[in-house]
Amino acid sequence: MHVPALRAVGFDVAALVGTDATRTARRAAALEIPLPTTELEEALSAPGVVAAVVATPPTAHRDITLRVIAAGKHVLCEKPFATTVADARAMWEAARSTGVVNRVGFEMRFLPHQAVVSDAIRRGLIGTPTMWSHVRFGGLLAGRDATVPEWFGRTDEFGGWLNAEIQHLIDEARLAVGDITRVTASELQVTEHDWDAAETFAVHFAAAGGAVGSIQSSIGTFGPPDAISRVAGTEGTLRTTADDVVTLITAAGERVLDPPSYLLVGELLDAPQEVHGSSTLQKSLARATRFSRAAQHMHARFLASIRGEGDGGAWPPAGTFEDGLRNTEVHEAILRSTASGTTKTVVRETEV
């Protein structure tokens, strides 16, 4: 999705970097990218290149991102931002010290329903938020016939649904209730697979301001997909259903909140099937056109910041490397909890 979204907002895509020369050349041809290469430095030194998008498996994020920053280029790194807090901090500190524009692929912030919820909270429509919850059921990876990229099915490659999904949910929760300080978590396989990474997880957390939250998320359950999110506060509740309708519920009654019109502008883009391959997960991503519009907004903010225009005060703000670091702190605490049998885990030792 990155390439069409980048072009839609005004970027010229100059190079595609991969690990396999033949495959990279085939993908570059399909996307009409002039320079396919397996050498990052060749791409970074190409004429006119000012920025890079790091869209590799998570274990490669740190090394590639630091090399991009060392070359003086602006960078957007996909999520999960890093596999450890130490790596996240190294990337954040490198970007901060050099002054390059740094963004993380938290495009979900720009989905209209999520933007409506976070904006309603910041405007005080539900008072002080006290409880946040998210429940998702899906069958994308249900059963033995489900297939995923090799790295996604391996825990030692930072695969699995928790690692793929959790930083988006942490980011959503942090925008709603503030920094998360304690977590308890577990993960499991709901249906049988021939890989060792799980497709289901559950998390309970506490936030610095006193709010609590819970997450249940699975893409391994048979049956139609369903999702519901709620944020409860001292003056009301925000409820989001599977069709992305946001309802504000207060003592005065209920009303549907409409997203700002600017979030609805932009052509929906499909990623070429040939580029994504044939696995169950990759086909789903190629069809996920509703995220393409969100990616366009994310990349538009990236381009505006490179041009020195900033976010212009628009809501929501783009996710930065600092957000990536804070989210990784929570992510790592969740992984410690799952490894220790759902023990309550402190996110940062300074916040006992």
ABEGO torsion letter per residue (X at the ends): XAAAAAAAAGBBBABBBBABAAAAAAAAAAAGBABBBABAAAAAABBGBABBBBABBAAAAAAAAAAAAAAGBBBBBBOBABABAAAAAAAAAAAAAAGBBBBBBBAAAABAAAAAAAAAAAAGAAEBBABBBBBBBBAAABEAABBBBAAAABAAAGBEAAAAAAAAAAAAAAAAAEBBABBBBBBBBABBBABABBABBBBBBBBAAGBBBBBBBBAABBEBBBBBBBBBBAAEBBBBBAAGBBBBBBAAEBBBBBBBAAAABEBBBBBBAAAAEABAAAAAAAABAAAAAAAAAAAAAAAAAAAGAEAGGBOBBBBBAAAAAAAAAAAAAAAAAAAAGGBBBBABAABX
